[in-house]
Amino acid sequence: MGRKYVRDLRWGWQCPRCETDVPVSRDPSTETFRWECPTESCLSVGFGFSSRRKARIALREYHERYQEIYR
């Protein structure tokens, strides 16, 4: 049994800065993928990825690196 999708959000992909669930979406103007934190006070964003998978991997890696800063 796999995870259920909600729009283009898969549970577990979180903003590195504020821990909010982050959607990965396609940018129609550039035909690349991006993620952007939906929280207005948070400015985290990633863009220019060639696939949804690469955007999610980058989001996870950014989250891991950001968490290591404060350990």
C-alpha positions as CSV (number, residue, x, y, z in Angstrom):
1,M,0.0,0.0,0.0
2,G,1.6,3.3,-1.2
3,R,1.2,6.8,0.1
4,K,-1.8,8.7,-1.0
5,Y,-1.4,11.8,-3.1
6,V,-3.0,15.1,-2.2
7,R,-2.8,17.4,-5.3
8,D,0.9,17.3,-6.2
9,L,1.9,17.0,-2.5
10,R,3.2,13.7,-1.1
11,W,3.3,13.5,2.6
12,G,6.7,13.7,4.1
13,W,8.2,16.5,2.0
14,Q,8.8,19.3,4.4
15,C,10.2,22.8,4.3
16,P,13.8,22.8,5.7
17,R,13.2,26.0,7.6
18,C,9.7,25.7,9.0
19,E,8.7,22.0,8.7
20,T,5.5,22.8,6.7
21,D,4.5,20.2,4.0
22,V,5.7,21.5,0.7
23,P,4.1,20.8,-2.7
24,V,6.3,20.2,-5.8
25,S,4.7,21.6,-8.9
26,R,5.4,22.2,-12.6
27,D,6.2,25.7,-13.8
28,P,4.4,26.1,-17.1
29,S,6.5,29.0,-18.3
30,T,9.8,27.1,-18.0
31,E,8.5,23.5,-18.1
32,T,10.7,22.7,-15.1
33,F,9.7,21.7,-11.6
34,R,9.8,23.8,-8.4
35,W,8.9,23.7,-4.7
36,E,8.0,26.7,-2.7
37,C,7.0,26.9,1.0
38,P,3.4,27.9,1.3
39,T,4.0,29.7,4.6
40,E,4.0,33.5,3.9
41,S,6.7,34.2,6.5
42,C,9.1,31.6,5.0
43,L,11.1,32.4,1.9
44,S,12.3,28.9,1.0
45,V,12.1,28.0,-2.6
46,G,13.8,25.7,-5.1
47,F,13.3,25.9,-8.9
48,G,14.7,24.8,-12.2
49,F,14.5,21.0,-11.7
50,S,14.2,18.8,-14.7
51,S,11.8,16.3,-12.9
52,R,9.5,16.1,-9.9
53,R,11.8,13.4,-8.5
54,K,14.9,15.6,-8.7
55,A,13.0,18.5,-7.0
56,R,12.0,16.2,-4.1
57,I,15.5,14.8,-3.7
58,A,16.9,18.3,-3.6
59,L,14.2,19.3,-1.1
60,R,15.2,16.4,1.1
61,E,18.9,17.1,0.8
62,Y,18.3,20.8,1.7
63,H,16.3,19.7,4.7
64,E,19.0,17.4,5.9
65,R,21.8,20.0,5.5
66,Y,19.7,22.8,7.1
67,Q,19.0,20.5,10.1
68,E,22.7,19.7,10.5
69,I,23.5,23.5,10.9
70,Y,21.7,23.6,14.3
71,R,23.0,20.3,15.7
